[in-house]
Amino acid sequence: MRFRRASIAAFGAFTLLLAVPSSASAAVGEFQYRYTGTDGRSHLGILLDPDSGECHNLPHVDNPDTTLPGDTPRNLTTSTATVFTDVDCEGEWFTLRPLVGRGSERLKLRSVVFS
C-alpha cells in the first residue's frame, strides 16, 4: 500500500514538473557587429539580450544575394557566441568568449547562436 501511494505521489510530482513552463534563457548583454549599409557607410548592428540556443540571422547582412556579410563582432553578453559565415547558422564558424570575445574585420558573419 505504501509503495502504491509513493508511486502515485512521484508520478503526480513528475507530471506537475512537466506542466510548469520553463523560462526562456537569454544571453544578457549586447552582441555587436559592423556592416556596410546601402549608403556604402559602415554601421553598427546590435543584438540586445538575445535568446540562447536559437540561431539568429543578423539584420542587414542576412541576404547573401543583396548584402555583404558583417564583420568585427564583439561579444559583450554573458554567453559564448558562435558566429557563422552563412545564414541559419551554417558554414564555417568561430566562437567568441563571453564578455570579452572579439573578432577582426577579417571575420565575416551572417548568423550567430549563444550557448
VMD Tcl script that draws the C-alpha trace (Angstrom):
set ca {
  {0.00 0.00 0.00}
  {2.85 2.41 0.83}
  {4.53 1.66 -2.48}
  {1.33 2.48 -4.37}
  {0.95 5.85 -2.60}
  {4.62 6.69 -3.13}
  {4.32 5.80 -6.81}
  {1.22 7.94 -7.24}
  {2.88 10.86 -5.45}
  {6.04 10.54 -7.56}
  {4.01 10.37 -10.77}
  {1.99 13.42 -9.71}
  {5.15 15.41 -8.94}
  {6.69 14.43 -12.27}
  {3.51 15.47 -14.13}
  {3.47 18.81 -12.33}
  {7.10 19.38 -13.20}
  {6.34 18.85 -16.89}
  {3.35 21.17 -16.75}
  {5.24 24.17 -15.35}
  {6.58 26.27 -18.23}
  {10.29 26.91 -18.19}
  {11.56 30.42 -18.67}
  {13.48 31.25 -21.82}
  {17.15 31.67 -21.25}
  {18.88 34.68 -22.69}
  {22.41 35.86 -23.17}
  {22.43 39.04 -21.10}
  {24.18 41.97 -22.74}
  {24.97 43.18 -26.24}
  {26.34 41.42 -29.29}
  {27.76 43.94 -31.76}
  {28.93 43.70 -35.37}
  {29.76 46.06 -38.21}
  {28.04 46.04 -41.59}
  {28.07 48.10 -44.75}
  {24.76 49.83 -45.38}
  {23.12 50.59 -48.73}
  {24.71 54.05 -48.43}
  {28.16 52.41 -48.53}
  {28.96 53.52 -44.98}
  {29.90 51.34 -42.01}
  {27.17 50.86 -39.39}
  {26.92 49.16 -36.01}
  {24.45 46.30 -35.62}
  {23.38 45.23 -32.13}
  {21.51 42.26 -30.67}
  {20.36 43.05 -27.11}
  {19.80 40.17 -24.67}
  {19.41 37.56 -27.45}
  {17.80 34.19 -26.72}
  {20.23 31.35 -26.07}
  {20.16 28.14 -28.07}
  {18.43 29.82 -31.02}
  {20.04 30.75 -34.32}
  {19.90 34.48 -35.02}
  {20.28 35.64 -38.63}
  {21.86 39.08 -38.28}
  {19.80 42.03 -39.57}
  {21.31 43.94 -42.51}
  {23.62 41.05 -43.51}
  {21.19 38.12 -43.75}
  {20.68 38.12 -47.52}
  {23.73 36.78 -49.39}
  {22.23 37.93 -52.72}
  {21.96 41.61 -51.79}
  {24.16 42.34 -48.77}
  {27.77 41.96 -47.74}
  {28.49 39.89 -44.62}
  {29.05 41.59 -41.29}
  {32.42 41.70 -39.56}
  {34.26 42.85 -36.42}
  {31.97 41.09 -33.91}
  {32.10 41.94 -30.19}
  {30.51 39.53 -27.73}
  {29.57 41.60 -24.70}
  {27.00 39.04 -23.49}
  {27.23 36.59 -20.62}
  {27.15 33.59 -23.02}
  {29.55 32.11 -25.53}
  {28.69 33.28 -29.05}
  {29.33 31.08 -32.07}
  {29.29 33.11 -35.30}
  {28.74 31.59 -38.74}
  {29.70 32.69 -42.24}
  {26.25 31.78 -43.64}
  {22.64 32.35 -42.60}
  {20.79 29.77 -40.50}
  {23.99 29.05 -38.52}
  {25.66 27.20 -41.37}
  {29.08 27.40 -42.95}
  {32.36 28.00 -41.20}
  {32.15 29.05 -37.57}
  {34.15 30.71 -34.84}
  {33.45 31.05 -31.11}
  {33.72 34.23 -29.06}
  {34.12 34.10 -25.28}
  {31.54 35.75 -23.01}
  {32.04 39.46 -22.20}
  {35.43 39.82 -23.92}
  {35.17 37.91 -27.23}
  {36.21 39.92 -30.28}
  {36.83 39.32 -33.94}
  {38.61 41.43 -36.53}
  {37.26 42.85 -39.76}
  {38.52 39.67 -41.46}
  {35.96 37.58 -39.52}
  {32.86 37.58 -41.75}
  {29.48 36.59 -40.33}
  {25.79 36.34 -41.16}
  {24.36 34.46 -38.15}
  {25.09 33.67 -34.50}
  {23.96 31.31 -31.75}
  {24.52 31.79 -27.99}
  {25.12 28.93 -25.56}
}
mol new
graphics top color blue
foreach p $ca { graphics top sphere $p radius 0.5 }
foreach p [lrange $ca 0 end-1] q [lrange $ca 1 end] { graphics top cylinder $p $q radius 0.2 }
display resetview
